[in-house]
């Protein structure tokens, strides 16, 4: 589990398929040396397992499901910059929000405006993901914890402060860029609990019956 507060960025060194897995070598000096084999690390929002590390780089393995659900399947290559965060400690302050590193899908940046502080508007490939996003709630964009400014039935927007733009890959975003999106885990469980689905969009009666129990 992660907080969505990026520790540093890294660079893709090698990327190749090995059997049922994809192996990714990430160059991240002053970061990789502190990792442990078998540890979880967030790579641009995807929770991956460390399989090798030294003081300059580390390897992670990725299942086909992760590869297919993220922008990695189209845009990952040698030299790509990625966001990195180690798993949180239970004794840490939760300064962002609870991020699992389980990417729900990708979204496309359709507009970005502002100077020092920017507002970015994203449209998910799967519009169903918008039901897990609420105004002033939290989302993880390429692993970065951000607050939702607005949301409608087509897209949502978030704010990007100078600190985020300067120290994560989000500073390189431009219209047409794709990001990994993880919606708030709390929203997912609420949707599951209330029996929300596309064939039953009004689950208010079901929720009311739960509250009366």
Secondary structure as GFF3:
##gff-version 3
##sequence-region A 1 213
A	DSSP	beta_strand	8	18	.	.	.	ID=ss1
A	DSSP	beta_strand	21	27	.	.	.	ID=ss2
A	DSSP	three_ten_helix	32	34	.	.	.	ID=ss3
A	DSSP	beta_strand	40	43	.	.	.	ID=ss4
A	DSSP	beta_strand	46	53	.	.	.	ID=ss5
A	DSSP	beta_strand	57	63	.	.	.	ID=ss6
A	DSSP	alpha_helix	64	69	.	.	.	ID=ss7
A	DSSP	alpha_helix	72	75	.	.	.	ID=ss8
A	DSSP	beta_strand	81	86	.	.	.	ID=ss9
A	DSSP	beta_strand	105	114	.	.	.	ID=ss10
A	DSSP	beta_strand	118	124	.	.	.	ID=ss11
A	DSSP	three_ten_helix	127	132	.	.	.	ID=ss12
A	DSSP	beta_strand	138	141	.	.	.	ID=ss13
A	DSSP	beta_strand	144	151	.	.	.	ID=ss14
A	DSSP	beta_strand	156	160	.	.	.	ID=ss15
A	DSSP	alpha_helix	162	167	.	.	.	ID=ss16
A	DSSP	three_ten_helix	169	172	.	.	.	ID=ss17
A	DSSP	beta_strand	178	183	.	.	.	ID=ss18
A	DSSP	alpha_helix	185	193	.	.	.	ID=ss19
A	DSSP	alpha_helix	204	212	.	.	.	ID=ss20
###
